[in-house]
Structure formats: structure tokens, C-alpha cells
Amino acid sequence: MELLAGEPNYLVTLWQSGCRYRFDFSKVYYNPRLSTEHDLLSSQIEKDEVVVDAFAGVGPFAMRAAANRKAWVLASDLNPASVEALETNVKLNKLHGRVSVSIGDGREKIREAVRTLWLDKPFKIPNTSPLLPDHFIINLPDSSIQFLDAFRDLYLPLSNSEGFLDAVKKKSKLPLLHCYCFTRQVDDAENDICQLKFVRAVAPHKDMYRITFELPLELLLFSSYSPDEMKGKQV
């Protein structure tokens, strides 16, 4: 970033959809043109659902999901400046206890999310069993496809943990993955894709899409999946 004139002050504060954000835009990425998409995706999240946002940036999805939809959010990013902004925005929006912030690689954060929810119990909710994820968000369009392998055997490390598979079977629906990507062309949505949504044109012949689909148990328990063991759970 090059300063053409004026003071080198890049700290901004803005309001969007009832949420307040503060960050240094010379150190983080934020595109206000995506505000409508942030609202649209957040509207698909229900009260008390659990969201894993491993590429959270300054928290456009995390803040909306927690503040407007009353969800529980694991928000992380690899950029220390983004994580600092996340922590600031949690405080500004009074979401302490509803948004858990951490720093780290996105693939690792996806892989450890279920264990964090089940064993570490980051959200202090009285009289509830450990939580399971309802939504995963991968908002890294240039390389999001490269992270899809992180969901293979995601549940396997906890498959022998007391009560875990029973909790999975009792859950009314499978987790949804919301994956953003760039593409030059798009085929019709397959049956297993819940939603294929055009977000915006980035350049000639380069569009941004959001693909939303369920993560089946055959994938989450890939190495040990048994239809008989999971009897009663539709996949």
C-alpha cells in the first residue's frame, strides 16, 4: 500500500448490519462490497448453531453470526493483525463468551475444531452437552479448494470418545460447508450441492461463487464409516 498524501493513519471504524468493526486496513483485507454476501450467509445460520470460521479476517461473518443470529463461533486467522482486529471487534460488539478467537493455519483449525468443541468446551453454556459444528466457512477464494481435504476423517479422532457418536447420530442435520471460490465457468449444481450462488464478478471471465453443501458422514468418518453403526442417521 502506498500513501499518496496525508497522515499515515490507516485505522478505520465502521458499522455494518448492526455490528461495529475496527481495524488497520494496511494490515488486513476487508472488502465492503461483500457486505450483502456477509448478510446473506449469516441469515442461513440459526440461533445457537455453531460456526467454524477458520479464515475469519476481521470477523465480518463471525460478528454477524454471533450478534445477529445468536450463534456460537470459533473464529481464527493466520494473520496476527486480523486476529488482533477480531479480538477488538469481539469487545466492541460485546460478544465475549460467544465468539472464541485464536490464531493459526486454517487447515489445522478445521482439523482441531471438533476436538476443541467436544473436549475443551470453549463456550460456557449451562446444562448442555458438548457442541458439534453446524457450519464451516472457507472464505479464501484463491485457494479454498486446497483445504477441502481437511474434512476427510474430521470426526475420526473422537469416534471412540464416550458419547461422541451417539451425539452425532442424534443431531438433526449434518454440518454445512460454505466454500468461496473463483471460477471461469460453472456447471449446473449437482444434487449434493445445497446452493451454488454467484457472489460477484472479479475480472473478465473470473467470477466469485459460494458453494454450500452438506458434509456426509461417509467423509467425516471416511476410514471407519459403517452404515450399520450409524443406523438411524440419514446421510
LOLUM-507770 format. One record per atom (N, C-alpha, C): residue in three letters; x, y, z. Coordinates in steps of 0.1 Angstrom, whole numbers, plus 5000, padded with zeros to 4 digits. Atoms other than C-alpha are relative to their C-alpha. Layout:
N
ALAXYZ;...
//
This chain:
235
MET500849885000;MET500050005000;MET500950125000;GLU499249885002;GLU501350344990;GLU499250125005;LEU500749884995;LEU500450665009;LEU500350124990;LEU499849895010;LEU499950944983;LEU500050145007;ALA500049874993;ALA499151235007;ALA499349985014;GLY500750004987;GLY498051305043;GLY500849925010;GLU499450074989;GLU498851135075;GLU500049844998;PRO500050145001;PRO499850765076;PRO499149935011;ASN501050054990;ASN496750675097;ASN499049914992;TYR500950105007;TYR495050355084;TYR499049945009;LEU500950064991;LEU492950285114;LEU498650054996;VAL501349965003;VAL489250275105;VAL499049935009;THR501250064993;THR485950215123;THR498850014992;LEU501250005009;LEU482750125105;LEU498949925007;TRP501250084996;TRP479249995112;TRP499449934988;GLN500750085011;GLN477649725090;GLN499149905007;SER501050104995;SER474449535098;SER500049995015;GLY500150004985;GLY474449645134;GLY501249965007;CYS498750044994;CYS478049535140;CYS501050114998;ARG498949905001;ARG481049765147;ARG501349934997;TYR498750065003;TYR484449695132;TYR501150115001;ARG498849914999;ARG487849855139;ARG501249924996;PHE498850075004;PHE491049755121;PHE500950104992;ASP499049935008;ASP494149885103;ASP500049944986;PHE500250055014;PHE493349845066;PHE501349984992;SER498750025007;SER497049855057;SER500649865004;LYS499550124996;LYS497549525075;LYS499049884998;VAL501050115002;VAL494349325068;VAL499250024987;TYR500849995011;TYR491949255040;TYR498550025004;TYR501449994997;TYR488449385041;TYR499350074987;ASN500749955012;ASN486049445011;ASN498650045004;PRO501349974996;PRO482949645020;PRO498949964989;ARG500950055011;ARG481449534986;ARG499449875003;LEU500650134997;LEU480849195001;LEU499150005012;SER500949994988;SER478649325029;SER498749934998;THR501350075003;THR475449195012;THR500249855001;GLU499750144999;GLU477048845009;GLU500249965015;HIS499950034986;HIS478048855046;HIS498749995007;ASP501450014995;ASP474448925054;ASP499249884996;LEU500850125006;LEU473048655031;LEU500549875007;LEU499650124994;LEU475248385045;LEU499649995015;SER500350004986;SER474748485081;SER498549975002;SER501450024999;SER470948475075;SER499749855000;GLN500250145000;GLN471348095070;GLN500349935013;ILE499650064987;ILE472648045105;ILE498950025010;GLU501150004990;GLU470147965132;GLU500550035014;LYS499649974986;LYS470148065169;LYS500649875006;ASP499250104992;ASP472647865190;ASP500749894991;GLU499150085008;GLU474247695160;GLU501450045001;VAL498649984999;VAL477947655159;VAL500750024987;VAL499449965013;VAL480047825132;VAL501649995002;VAL498550005000;VAL483747745125;VAL500550084988;ASP499549915011;ASP485348035105;ASP501550005002;ALA498650024999;ALA488947935100;ALA500850114992;PHE499349895007;PHE489748235077;PHE499250125002;ALA501049904996;ALA487848495096;ALA500350144997;GLY499649865002;GLY489848805088;GLY499650095012;VAL500449914989;VAL488449095109;VAL498749965006;GLY501250054994;GLY485248905115;GLY498750044994;PRO501349965006;PRO482549005090;PRO498949895002;PHE500950114997;PHE480948665093;PHE499849975014;ALA500050044986;ALA481848595129;ALA499150105008;MET500849904992;MET480348925143;MET498549994996;ARG501450015004;ARG477148895123;ARG499349885005;ALA500550124995;ALA476648535132;ALA499750005015;ALA500150004985;ALA477148595169;ALA499050115004;ALA500849894996;ALA475448935172;ALA498649994995;ASN501349995006;ASN472548905148;ASN499349875000;ARG500650135000;ARG471948525148;ARG500149925013;LYS499850064987;LYS472948445183;LYS500749864999;ALA499350135002;ALA475348165171;ALA501250005009;TRP498750024993;TRP478548035188;TRP501049994989;VAL499049995011;VAL481648105167;VAL501449975004;LEU498650024999;LEU485147965166;LEU500650084988;ALA499549915011;ALA486948245146;ALA501550005001;SER498550005000;SER490648225136;SER500550054987;ASP499449965012;ASP493048355111;ASP501549985002;LEU498650025000;LEU496748315102;LEU500750145002;ASN499449874999;ASN497448695101;ASN499850065014;PRO500149954987;PRO498248835135;PRO499250135001;ALA500749885000;ALA496849175126;ALA498549984999;SER501550035000;SER493449015117;SER499549945013;VAL500450054987;VAL493448825150;VAL499850115010;GLU500149894991;GLU494149145168;GLU498750084998;ALA501249935003;ALA491249315150;ALA498849915004;LEU501050094995;LEU489049005157;LEU499750025015;GLU500249984986;GLU489649045194;GLU499450135004;THR500649874997;THR488949415193;THR498650014996;ASN501449995004;ASN485749365174;ASN499149925009;VAL500850074991;VAL484549105198;VAL499750095012;LYS500349914989;LYS484949355226;LYS499150124996;LEU500949895004;LEU483349635206;LEU498549964999;ASN501450055002;ASN480249425199;ASN499549925012;LYS500350074987;LYS480249275235;LYS499649864997;LEU500350145003;LEU480448925222;LEU501049905007;HIS499150094993;HIS482948785247;HIS499249885006;GLY500850124996;GLY481848425255;GLY499249944989;ARG500850065011;ARG480048385222;ARG500949984988;VAL499050025011;VAL483048425198;VAL501349975007;SER498750044995;SER486248235206;SER501050024989;VAL499049955010;VAL489248385188;VAL501449935002;SER498750064999;SER492548215180;SER500850024987;ILE499249985012;ILE495448235156;ILE500649874995;GLY499450135005;GLY496747955133;GLY499649984986;ASP500250045013;ASP496747785100;ASP498649954998;GLY501450045002;GLY493247735085;GLY499849855000;ARG500150155000;ARG493747365078;ARG500049945014;GLU499950064987;GLU494847295113;GLU498850045009;LYS501149954992;LYS492047505128;LYS498749924996;ILE501250085004;ILE489447305108;ILE500249865006;ARG499850144994;ARG491046975119;ARG499849995015;GLU500150014985;GLU491047065156;GLU498750065005;ALA501249934995;ALA487647245157;ALA499149905008;VAL500950094994;VAL485646935166;VAL500549965014;ARG499450044988;ARG488046835193;ARG499950125010;THR500149884991;THR488047195207;THR498650015005;LEU501449994995;LEU484247195209;LEU499749895010;TRP500450124992;TRP483946845224;TRP500749995013;LEU499150024988;LEU486846845248;LEU500250135008;ASP499749874993;ASP487747205256;ASP498850085004;LYS501249934996;LYS484247335257;LYS500250155001;PRO499649864999;PRO485147695248;PRO498850095004;PHE501249924997;PHE481547825253;PHE499449955013;LYS500550034987;LYS480247825288;LYS498550005000;ILE501550005001;ILE476647715283;ILE499549905010;PRO500550094989;PRO474947565314;PRO499049904995;ASN501050115003;ASN473047235312;ASN500049964986;THR500050055014;THR474147145277;THR501249904998;SER498950105003;SER476246855263;SER500950084991;PRO499049945009;PRO479346935242;PRO499450034987;LEU500649965013;LEU478647115210;LEU500749934988;LEU499450055013;LEU479246995174;LEU499850114990;PRO500249895010;PRO479747225144;PRO498849984991;ASP501150005010;ASP476847325122;ASP500450064987;HIS499649935012;HIS478647545097;HIS501550025000;PHE498649975003;PHE482147565083;PHE500150114989;ILE499949905011;ILE483147875063;ILE501550014996;ILE498749985006;ILE486147885040;ILE499950114990;ASN500049885008;ASN486448235027;ASN501450044996;LEU498649985006;LEU489748215008;LEU499949964985;PRO500350045013;PRO488648214972;PRO501149954991;ASP498950045008;ASP492048184956;ASP500549865002;SER499550134997;SER492847864973;SER499149915009;SER500950074991;SER489847734992;SER499949854997;ILE500150145004;ILE489647414972;ILE501149915006;GLN498950074995;GLN493047314985;GLN499849965015;PHE500250034985;PHE491647295021;PHE498949905002;LEU501250094998;LEU488747055014;LEU500449875005;ASP499550134994;ASP490946755023;ASP500050005015;ALA500050004985;ALA490846875059;ALA498849945006;PHE501250054994;PHE487346745063;PHE500049844999;ARG500050145000;ARG488246385055;ARG500549955013;ASP499750064987;ASP488146185087;ASP500050115011;LEU500049894990;LEU487346505106;LEU499549955014;TYR500650054988;TYR485346315132;TYR500749885006;LEU499350134996;LEU487646005134;LEU500750015013;PRO499250004987;PRO489946125163;PRO499149995012;LEU500950004988;LEU486846145186;LEU499049884999;SER501050115002;SER485045835173;SER499949905012;ASN500050084988;ASN486045645205;ASN499750075013;SER500349924988;SER485245925228;SER498649985005;GLU501350044994;GLU482445845252;GLU498950104996;GLY501149925004;GLY479145975238;GLY500050074987;PHE499849915012;PHE480546135207;PHE499149954988;LEU500750055012;LEU479045905180;LEU498550015003;ASP501449994996;ASP475745905199;ASP499550144997;ALA500349865002;ALA475746285198;ALA499950034985;VAL500149985014;VAL476446275161;VAL498749954994;LYS501250075005;LYS473646035154;LYS498750085004;LYS501249934995;LYS471146245175;LYS499850144993;LYS500149875006;LYS471946565156;LYS499150004989;SER501050005010;SER469146665134;SER500550024985;LYS499549985014;LYS471346765104;LYS501550005000;LEU498550005001;LEU474846735091;LEU500550144998;PRO499449875001;PRO477247025091;PRO500050054985;LEU499949945013;LEU477247265061;LEU501350064998;LEU498849935004;LEU480347385043;LEU499650114990;HIS500249895009;HIS480247725028;HIS501450044994;CYS498749995006;CYS483147745004;CYS500050114989;TYR499949905011;TYR484048054983;TYR501249974991;CYS498950035010;CYS486048014951;CYS499850094988;PHE500049935013;PHE486948184918;PHE499949894989;THR500150095012;THR486048024885;THR499750074987;ARG500249935013;ARG485948104848;ARG498649954994;GLN501350045004;GLN482847894842;GLN499449915010;VAL500750084990;VAL480247704861;VAL499049904994;ASP500950105005;ASP478347384855;ASP498750015009;ASP501250004992;ASP474847324868;ASP500349935014;ALA499850064987;ALA474747234905;ALA499649865001;GLU500350154998;GLU474946864914;GLU499049995011;ASN501050024990;ASN472346714936;ASN500450015014;ASP499550004987;ASP474546704966;ASP500550155004;ILE499749864997;ILE475147084964;ILE498750075004;CYS501249934995;CYS472647274985;CYS499850134994;GLN500249875006;GLN473347604970;GLN501350044992;LEU498949955008;LEU475547744942;LEU499650154997;LYS500449865001;LYS475448124944;LYS501150094994;PHE499149915005;PHE477148384923;PHE500150125010;VAL499749894991;VAL478748654945;VAL500350134993;ARG499649885007;ARG480448894922;ARG501049974989;ALA499050015011;ALA482448944890;ALA501350075005;VAL498749954995;VAL486148994900;VAL500850064988;ALA499349965012;ALA487549034865;ALA499349944988;PRO500650075011;PRO486648944829;PRO500349855000;HIS499950145000;HIS485948574828;HIS500549945013;LYS499650054987;LYS486648544865;LYS498950045010;ASP501149974991;ASP483648524889;ASP500349935014;MET500050064987;MET483348454926;MET498749935004;TYR501150074997;TYR480948194938;TYR500149955014;ARG500150074987;ARG479748044971;ARG499449864997;ILE500550145001;ILE479247664971;ILE499649955014;THR500450054987;THR477247535000;THR499549854999;PHE500450145000;PHE476847155007;PHE500249945013;GLU499950084987;GLU476446905035;GLU501349925000;LEU498950084998;LEU479446725048;LEU499549865005;PRO500650134996;PRO478346355048;PRO500949925010;LEU499350084990;LEU479346115075;LEU501049904993;GLU499050085008;GLU481045895048;GLU501350074999;LEU498849925001;LEU483546175046;LEU500650035013;LEU499649964987;LEU483746285082;LEU500649885008;LEU499550124994;LEU484345925093;LEU500649904989;PHE499750075012;PHE485945815060;PHE500749865002;SER499250134998;SER488345545073;SER499349905008;SER500650094991;SER485945385097;SER498550004998;TYR501449985001;TYR482445465084;TYR499349864998;SER500850125001;SER479945185089;SER498550035000;PRO501449975000;PRO476345215078;PRO499249945012;ASP500750074989;ASP475244965105;ASP500250085013;GLU499749934988;GLU477045155132;GLU499250135001;MET500749875000;MET475445485122;MET498549984996;LYS501350025003;LYS472045325117;LYS499150105006;GLY500949904994;GLY469245575121;GLY500450144996;LYS499549875004;LYS471345865108;LYS500050014985;GLN500049995014;GLN470545975073;GLN501250084995;VAL498849935006;VAL473546075051;VAL499850014985;
//
